[in-house]
């Protein structure tokens, strides 16, 4: 089973917590870390924008990846929410087993 870490930003702490709790409750992800005070600079509608955001770091399996992306797109307040995944190549075997067990 291949595991992934996904990243997503939100405009508020409340939305970050709401999304994280939903994803964990539905067993779409095993864990979400929320980092505060992220400064994002990006192109949007022909201008360069800057904003403070909250970064969600979400751990899941390859099997749940499509559902994770679809869920983020459905429940997120942004028109085009970030939801990008990176394959976990290596890690603590105990942690990776826990992740797999949680998402059975």
N, C-alpha and C positions, 0 to 999 in steps of 0.2 A: 504494500500500500504506500503510495507516494503522498507526502505531506507538503502543505504549502503555507506560507505566511502571506497574508494580504494586507494592504494598506488602504486606508480611507480617511479623508479629512471631513470635519464638520465645522460649521460656523460657531456652534455653542457647546458648552460642556453638557448641558441638559440633553441635547440631541445625541451627543456621543454616548452618554450613559444609556439613553433610551434604546439606541441601536444595539449597543453591546449587550444589554440585558435581553433584548428580543432574540438576538442571534444565539446566545448561550442557552436561553430557555428552550428554543426550538432545536437545539443540538445541531445547528448549522456550523458552528465553530465550537472548539473546546475552551477557548480562552480569548479574552480581549484585553490588551493593555491600552490605556489612554494616556497620551502625553499632552501636556498643556503648553501654552505659549509658543506655538509653532507659528512662524511668520512665513506666509506663502506669497510668492510673487509669480504672476502668471498672465498669459494673454487671455482676454475675454472680450468678445464683441469689439474687436479692432482697437483695444487699448490695453495697456499694461496695468494690471491691478495688484494691489497689495492688501493683505488682510491677516488678521490673527485667527488661527484655526486650532482645532484639536485633532490629533492624529490617533487613529485607531490602528493597532497592530493585532491582527486576527490570525489565529492558527486553526487550520482545517485540513481535510483530506482532499485528494484529487476528486474523489467521488462527490464531494459536497461543494466543489468550486463553482460549478454552474449555478446551483441554487443560491449560493452566497452572492454572486454577482447579480442575479435576477432580484434577489431580496433587497440588496442595497439600492438598486435602481428604482425599486418600487416604493420603499419607505423613506428614502433620503429626501431632504428638502431642496437640494441642488438640482438644477436641470440636467447637469452632466456630472454626476458624482464620480470621484476617483474610486476605482476598485481594481487594484493591480496586484498580481500575485507573483511570488518568487518561490520556486521549488526549494524545499529544505533538502540539502544534499547530505548533511551530517548533523548529529546532535546527540544529546544524552539519550541513551537507549531507554532508560526508565521514563523519561519525559515523553518520548515518541510512542512508547507503549501506552502510557496514560492517555495521550491524545487519541490514539486508535480506539482504546477501550471506551472512552467517553462518547465517541461518535459512532459507535456500533449501531 
